[in-house]
Amino acid sequence: MRSEDEYNLSFILGTILLSLDELKNNHSKLNKNEEIVVSCKYGYRSQIACKFLLKNGFNKDKVYNFKNGIDGWTKNNLPVVEI
């Protein structure tokens, strides 16, 4: 749920960029039973995305909000890809 500008600064290897609008328009293409970890810069937008997914039938045991977002990740010195 990060913006393209945020994602282009740094991202976690293996993640994909998908805006909240893109998620809302394309959620039917996702597997409702696969694990999905949603992240953003601080955790607020990802929380909104998780609530949306759950309201649309995704498995509550497989949808995760990345609390504190990528900022929390990098503050803990965890690896990111920088462009």
SULFENDA-V400503 format. One record per residue. N is the residue number from 1. RES is the residue in three letters. SS is DSSP state (@ for helix, = for strand, . for the rest). NEAR is the number of other C-alpha atoms within 8 Angstrom. Layout:
BEGIN
n = [N N]
res = [RES RES]
ss = [SS SS]
near = [NEAR NEAR]
END
This chain:
BEGIN
n = [1 2 3 4 5 6 7 8 9 10 11 12 13 14 15 16 17 18 19 20 21 22 23 24 25 26 27 28 29 30 31 32 33 34 35 36 37 38 39 40 41 42 43 44 45 46 47 48 49 50 51 52 53 54 55 56 57 58 59 60 61 62 63 64 65 66 67 68 69 70 71 72 73 74 75 76 77 78 79 80 81 82 83]
res = [MET ARG SER GLU ASP GLU TYR ASN LEU SER PHE ILE LEU GLY THR ILE LEU LEU SER LEU ASP GLU LEU LYS ASN ASN HIS SER LYS LEU ASN LYS ASN GLU GLU ILE VAL VAL SER CYS LYS TYR GLY TYR ARG SER GLN ILE ALA CYS LYS PHE LEU LEU LYS ASN GLY PHE ASN LYS ASP LYS VAL TYR ASN PHE LYS ASN GLY ILE ASP GLY TRP THR LYS ASN ASN LEU PRO VAL VAL GLU ILE]
ss = [. . . @ @ @ @ @ @ = = . . . . . . . . @ @ @ @ @ @ @ @ @ @ . . . . . . = = = . . . . . @ @ @ @ @ @ @ @ @ @ @ @ . . . . . . . = = = . . . @ @ @ @ @ @ @ . . . . . = = .]
near = [12 12 8 7 6 9 10 9 8 10 11 8 6 4 6 4 9 8 9 9 6 9 10 8 7 8 9 6 5 6 6 7 7 7 7 7 8 13 14 13 10 11 13 7 12 14 10 8 12 12 8 9 11 11 7 6 7 11 10 6 4 10 14 9 11 12 8 10 13 12 9 10 10 10 7 6 6 7 6 9 8 7 5]
END
